[in-house]
Amino acid sequence: MLAVFNVDGEYYVTDDACTHGPGSLAEGDLCGDVVECNFHGGQFNIRTGEVVSPPCMLPVRTYPVIVEEGRVLIDAPERI
């Protein structure tokens, strides 16, 4: 699953799952470009995926975003 964020009209997409535990980033709190996991409170920069605050240690995956005709699209590798 993916999490979609809108920051001042600019969209960002990350994996929804926190890299530390079972938290959902889509259900977390967003402040600027930092999302706080709703489970343990770890924080990630949604632009880069980098960890901002522990207990998370691994970055979250981000995806390039294209907005086309009002739809938010991502450039993701095809899974087989």
Secondary structure as UniProt FT lines:
FT   STRAND          2..7
FT   TURN            8..9
FT   STRAND          10..15
FT   HELIX           25..27
FT   STRAND          29..31
FT   TURN            32..33
FT   STRAND          34..36
FT   TURN            38..40
FT   STRAND          43..45
FT   TURN            46..48
FT   STRAND          51..53
FT   TURN            54..55
FT   STRAND          62..63
FT   STRAND          65..68
FT   TURN            69..70
FT   STRAND          71..74
//
